[in-house]
């Protein structure tokens, strides 16, 4: 069969071929051609192949995904809102584990994830064609969080403060931090440094002043720091903020804090990534862990056991599953409730009693 020729009408549109023109070329209904793409089980193999061959010869590229989504009223896309640089989602093992678990829960329902990393510009969130949002990281009172809530779409907040009607899924951040600090106090540590995650979107890094501690923008940082203070009331706490959640920042801030406060005998780190950097910082200063310095992380990444790192375990994969299932319930019009998952301290070789 010779190749079909585009019609004059398609030429007037710049060569764009429509579903109707394919149907006319084959002398079949538009619904039959549509079934070849959307419901192939409704056609014989021979008819479907003839339709697809003709469509290709005419230059028809298939149904317009945007038009299809408008007809269905759904895009099949979920926006994951992240107010840190996009590379954080891939560089942070805990973030990668969480997102992988969310994707696993959603992919069985033909839903895809769209990462919306918007540290400053909220327009991607305001204009994104999505069915719902997962807010993985947004500062309280930020324009980003406001932009999400203003959309009025099904929304799940992860480790955020509650904002009804969105549903909040999180962990017992303060409880895990309190247990870690209490462990150090029971060992006899009375001068404890804290390497904090970013306290706000403008994280400058360095020692945390009292005024800055009173206006922490991220719930995770606020809850963990409060938990550390509650767990070790007999200890003097020296908080310092990292500018980024990276091993290099953990190393830099650990050296800075320990040099400024030589009485410190233990470090509480708000992530295992920071703690891994702190281990390097201790080595740089010639300190033995745990004889000279005890270190506790947070997350319990798979690599932490090999390092002998004491840490606070959180159910990262389970949290991702809960987020995915909750969003599916909201999309289906079902009610969903806030969930707080447990944490626990895992004691390994990086903590011990301080030297006399």
LINRA-V814413 format. One record per residue. RES is the residue in three letters. SS is DSSP state (H for helix, E for strand, L for the rest). OMEGA is omega in radians with two decimals (* if undefined). D_CENTER is the distance of its C-alpha to the mean C-alpha in whole Angstrom. Layout:
res = [RES | RES]
ss = [SS | SS]
omega = [OMEGA | OMEGA]
d_center = [D_CENTER | D_CENTER]
This chain:
res = [UNK | UNK | UNK | UNK | UNK | UNK | UNK | UNK | UNK | UNK | UNK | UNK | UNK | UNK | UNK | UNK | UNK | UNK | UNK | UNK | UNK | UNK | UNK | UNK | UNK | UNK | UNK | UNK | UNK | UNK | UNK | UNK | UNK | UNK | UNK | UNK | UNK | UNK | UNK | UNK | UNK | UNK | UNK | UNK | UNK | UNK | UNK | UNK | UNK | UNK | UNK | UNK | UNK | UNK | UNK | UNK | UNK | UNK | UNK | UNK | UNK | UNK | UNK | UNK | UNK | UNK | UNK | UNK | UNK | UNK | UNK | UNK | UNK | UNK | UNK | UNK | UNK | UNK | UNK | UNK | UNK | UNK | UNK | UNK | UNK | UNK | UNK | UNK | UNK | UNK | UNK | UNK | UNK | UNK | UNK | UNK | UNK | UNK | UNK | UNK | UNK | UNK | UNK | UNK | UNK | UNK | UNK | UNK | UNK | UNK | UNK | UNK | UNK | UNK | UNK | UNK | UNK | UNK | UNK | UNK | UNK | UNK | UNK | UNK | UNK | UNK | UNK | UNK | UNK | UNK | UNK | UNK | UNK | UNK | UNK | UNK | UNK | UNK | UNK | UNK | UNK | UNK | UNK | UNK | UNK | UNK | UNK | UNK | UNK | UNK | UNK | UNK | UNK | UNK | UNK | UNK | UNK | UNK | UNK | UNK | UNK | UNK | UNK | UNK | UNK | UNK | UNK | UNK | UNK | UNK | UNK | UNK | UNK | UNK | UNK | UNK | UNK | UNK | UNK | UNK | UNK | UNK | UNK | UNK | UNK | UNK | UNK | UNK | UNK | UNK | UNK | UNK | UNK | UNK | UNK | UNK | UNK | UNK | UNK | UNK | UNK | UNK | UNK | UNK | UNK | UNK | UNK | UNK | UNK | UNK | UNK | UNK | UNK | UNK | UNK | UNK | UNK | UNK | UNK | UNK | UNK | UNK | UNK | UNK | UNK | UNK | UNK | UNK | UNK | UNK | UNK | UNK | UNK | UNK | UNK | UNK | UNK | UNK | UNK | UNK | UNK | UNK | UNK | UNK | UNK | UNK | UNK | UNK | UNK | UNK | UNK | UNK | UNK | UNK | UNK | UNK | UNK | UNK | UNK | UNK | UNK | UNK | UNK | UNK | UNK | UNK | UNK | UNK | UNK | UNK | UNK | UNK | UNK | UNK | UNK | UNK | UNK | UNK | UNK | UNK | UNK | UNK | UNK | UNK | UNK | UNK | UNK | UNK | UNK | UNK | UNK | UNK | UNK | UNK | UNK | UNK | UNK | UNK | UNK | UNK | UNK | UNK | UNK | UNK | UNK | UNK | UNK | UNK | UNK | UNK | UNK | UNK | UNK | UNK | UNK | UNK | UNK | UNK | UNK | UNK | UNK | UNK | UNK | UNK | UNK | UNK | UNK | UNK | UNK | UNK | UNK | UNK | UNK | UNK | UNK | UNK | UNK | UNK | UNK | UNK | UNK | UNK | UNK | UNK | UNK | UNK | UNK | UNK | UNK | UNK | UNK | UNK | UNK | UNK | UNK | UNK]
ss = [L | L | L | L | L | L | L | H | H | H | H | H | L | L | L | L | L | L | H | H | H | H | H | H | H | H | L | L | L | H | H | H | H | H | H | H | H | H | L | H | H | H | L | L | H | H | H | H | H | H | H | H | H | H | H | H | H | H | L | L | L | L | L | L | H | H | H | H | H | H | H | H | L | L | L | L | E | E | E | E | E | E | L | L | L | L | L | H | H | H | H | L | H | H | H | H | H | H | H | H | H | H | H | H | H | H | H | L | L | L | L | E | E | E | E | E | E | L | L | L | L | L | H | H | H | H | H | L | L | L | L | E | E | E | E | E | E | L | L | L | L | L | H | H | H | H | H | H | H | H | H | L | L | E | E | E | E | E | L | L | L | L | L | L | L | L | E | E | E | E | E | L | H | H | H | H | H | H | H | H | H | H | H | H | H | H | H | L | L | L | E | E | E | E | E | E | L | L | L | L | L | L | L | L | L | E | E | L | L | H | H | H | H | L | L | L | L | L | H | H | H | H | H | H | H | H | H | H | H | H | H | L | L | L | L | E | E | E | E | E | E | L | L | L | L | L | H | H | H | H | H | H | H | H | H | H | H | H | H | H | L | L | L | L | L | E | E | E | E | L | L | H | H | H | H | H | H | H | H | H | H | H | H | H | L | L | L | L | L | L | L | L | L | E | E | E | E | E | E | L | L | H | H | H | H | H | H | L | L | E | E | E | E | E | L | H | H | H | H | H | H | H | H | H | H | H | H | H | H | H | H | L | L | L | L | L | L | L | E | E | E | L | E | E | E | E | L | L | L | L | L | L | L | L | L | L]
omega = [-3.13 | -3.13 | 3.10 | -3.12 | 3.08 | -3.14 | 3.09 | -3.13 | 3.13 | 3.10 | 3.12 | 3.12 | -3.14 | 3.09 | 3.14 | -3.12 | 3.13 | 3.09 | -3.11 | -3.14 | 3.07 | 3.12 | 3.13 | 3.14 | -3.10 | -3.07 | 3.04 | -3.13 | 3.07 | 3.14 | 3.14 | 3.11 | 3.12 | 3.13 | 3.13 | -3.14 | -2.98 | -3.12 | -3.05 | 3.14 | -3.12 | -3.08 | 3.01 | -3.13 | -3.10 | -3.12 | -3.13 | -3.13 | 3.13 | 3.12 | -3.11 | 3.11 | 3.14 | 3.14 | 3.13 | -3.11 | 3.11 | -3.10 | 3.11 | -3.02 | -3.11 | -3.11 | 3.10 | -3.11 | -3.12 | 3.13 | 3.13 | -3.12 | 3.10 | 3.11 | -3.11 | -3.07 | 3.13 | 3.10 | -3.05 | -3.08 | 3.07 | 3.12 | 3.05 | -3.04 | -2.99 | -3.06 | 3.03 | 3.07 | -3.03 | -3.09 | 3.10 | -3.09 | -3.12 | -3.10 | -3.13 | -3.11 | 3.14 | 3.11 | 3.14 | 3.12 | 3.14 | -3.10 | 3.09 | 3.12 | 3.08 | -3.13 | -3.14 | -3.13 | -3.05 | -2.99 | 3.11 | 3.13 | 3.08 | 3.08 | -3.13 | -3.14 | 3.05 | -3.14 | 3.14 | 3.12 | -3.03 | -3.12 | -3.09 | -3.07 | -3.12 | -3.08 | 3.08 | 3.12 | -3.09 | -3.04 | -3.05 | 3.07 | -3.08 | 3.11 | -3.11 | -3.10 | 2.88 | 3.13 | -3.08 | -3.12 | 3.08 | -3.11 | 3.08 | 3.12 | -3.10 | 3.06 | -3.12 | 3.14 | 3.10 | 3.14 | 3.11 | -3.08 | 3.14 | -3.14 | 3.12 | 3.13 | 3.03 | -3.01 | 3.04 | 3.11 | -3.10 | 3.13 | 3.09 | 2.97 | -3.11 | 3.04 | 3.13 | 0.14 | 3.08 | 3.12 | -3.08 | 3.05 | -3.10 | 3.13 | 3.09 | -3.10 | -3.08 | -3.13 | 3.11 | 3.12 | 3.14 | 3.14 | 3.14 | -3.14 | 3.12 | 3.10 | 3.12 | 3.13 | 3.12 | 3.10 | 3.11 | 3.13 | -3.11 | 3.06 | -2.97 | 3.04 | 3.09 | 3.04 | -3.01 | 2.85 | 3.13 | 3.13 | 3.13 | -3.10 | -3.08 | -3.00 | 3.12 | -3.07 | 3.09 | -3.10 | -3.09 | 3.11 | 3.10 | 3.11 | -3.14 | 3.14 | -3.11 | -3.12 | 3.13 | -3.07 | -3.08 | -3.12 | -3.10 | -3.13 | -3.12 | -3.09 | -3.12 | 3.12 | 3.08 | 3.12 | 3.10 | -3.12 | -3.14 | -3.08 | -3.11 | -3.08 | -3.14 | -3.09 | 2.98 | -3.05 | 3.13 | -3.11 | 3.06 | -3.06 | 3.01 | 3.08 | 3.10 | 3.12 | -3.12 | 3.07 | 3.14 | 3.10 | 3.11 | 3.11 | -3.10 | -3.10 | 3.08 | 3.12 | -3.14 | -3.09 | -3.09 | 3.09 | -3.13 | -3.09 | -3.08 | 3.12 | -3.11 | -3.14 | -3.14 | 3.09 | 2.98 | -3.07 | -3.08 | 3.00 | 3.07 | 3.10 | 3.09 | -3.11 | 3.10 | 3.05 | 3.12 | 3.08 | 3.09 | 3.12 | 3.10 | 3.12 | 3.12 | -3.11 | 3.14 | -3.14 | 3.10 | 3.07 | 0.22 | -3.03 | -3.13 | -3.05 | 3.03 | -3.12 | 3.06 | 3.11 | 3.11 | 3.09 | -3.01 | 3.04 | 3.12 | -3.11 | -3.04 | 3.12 | 3.14 | 3.13 | -3.08 | -3.03 | 2.95 | -3.03 | 3.04 | 3.13 | 2.95 | -3.08 | -3.02 | -3.13 | 3.13 | 3.09 | 3.10 | 3.12 | 3.12 | -3.13 | 3.14 | -3.12 | 3.12 | 3.13 | 3.10 | 3.11 | 3.14 | 3.13 | 3.14 | 3.13 | 3.13 | 3.11 | 3.10 | -3.09 | 3.07 | -3.12 | 3.01 | -3.09 | -3.06 | 3.00 | 3.08 | 3.12 | 3.04 | -3.07 | 3.09 | -2.96 | -3.03 | 3.08 | 3.12 | 3.08 | 3.11 | 3.08 | 3.10 | *]
d_center = [53 | 53 | 49 | 49 | 49 | 47 | 49 | 50 | 48 | 45 | 46 | 46 | 43 | 42 | 42 | 39 | 41 | 40 | 40 | 43 | 45 | 44 | 45 | 48 | 49 | 49 | 51 | 48 | 46 | 43 | 41 | 42 | 41 | 37 | 38 | 38 | 34 | 33 | 35 | 37 | 38 | 40 | 42 | 44 | 43 | 46 | 45 | 42 | 42 | 45 | 43 | 40 | 43 | 44 | 41 | 40 | 44 | 44 | 40 | 38 | 35 | 34 | 32 | 30 | 27 | 26 | 30 | 29 | 26 | 28 | 30 | 28 | 26 | 23 | 21 | 19 | 16 | 13 | 11 | 7 | 8 | 7 | 10 | 10 | 12 | 10 | 11 | 9 | 6 | 9 | 11 | 9 | 10 | 8 | 5 | 7 | 9 | 6 | 6 | 9 | 10 | 9 | 11 | 14 | 14 | 15 | 16 | 20 | 20 | 20 | 17 | 14 | 11 | 11 | 9 | 10 | 10 | 13 | 14 | 17 | 18 | 17 | 19 | 17 | 15 | 19 | 20 | 17 | 19 | 17 | 18 | 15 | 12 | 8 | 8 | 4 | 7 | 10 | 14 | 16 | 19 | 17 | 18 | 15 | 14 | 18 | 18 | 15 | 18 | 21 | 20 | 20 | 18 | 17 | 14 | 12 | 10 | 8 | 10 | 12 | 16 | 17 | 18 | 20 | 20 | 17 | 16 | 14 | 12 | 12 | 14 | 17 | 16 | 20 | 21 | 20 | 21 | 24 | 25 | 24 | 26 | 29 | 29 | 30 | 32 | 34 | 35 | 36 | 34 | 35 | 33 | 29 | 27 | 23 | 21 | 18 | 15 | 15 | 17 | 16 | 15 | 19 | 18 | 22 | 22 | 25 | 27 | 25 | 28 | 29 | 28 | 25 | 24 | 25 | 23 | 19 | 17 | 14 | 14 | 13 | 15 | 18 | 18 | 18 | 21 | 23 | 23 | 24 | 27 | 28 | 28 | 30 | 33 | 35 | 33 | 33 | 29 | 28 | 25 | 24 | 20 | 19 | 18 | 15 | 13 | 16 | 19 | 21 | 20 | 20 | 24 | 25 | 24 | 26 | 29 | 29 | 29 | 31 | 34 | 34 | 34 | 36 | 36 | 33 | 33 | 29 | 26 | 23 | 19 | 16 | 14 | 16 | 15 | 17 | 20 | 21 | 22 | 24 | 25 | 26 | 27 | 30 | 31 | 32 | 34 | 36 | 34 | 34 | 31 | 32 | 36 | 35 | 32 | 29 | 26 | 23 | 19 | 16 | 14 | 17 | 15 | 18 | 19 | 20 | 23 | 25 | 25 | 26 | 24 | 24 | 20 | 19 | 17 | 14 | 14 | 10 | 11 | 13 | 11 | 9 | 12 | 13 | 11 | 12 | 16 | 15 | 14 | 17 | 20 | 19 | 20 | 23 | 24 | 24 | 23 | 20 | 20 | 18 | 17 | 17 | 16 | 19 | 18 | 21 | 23 | 24 | 27 | 27 | 30 | 28 | 30 | 33 | 36 | 37 | 40 | 43]
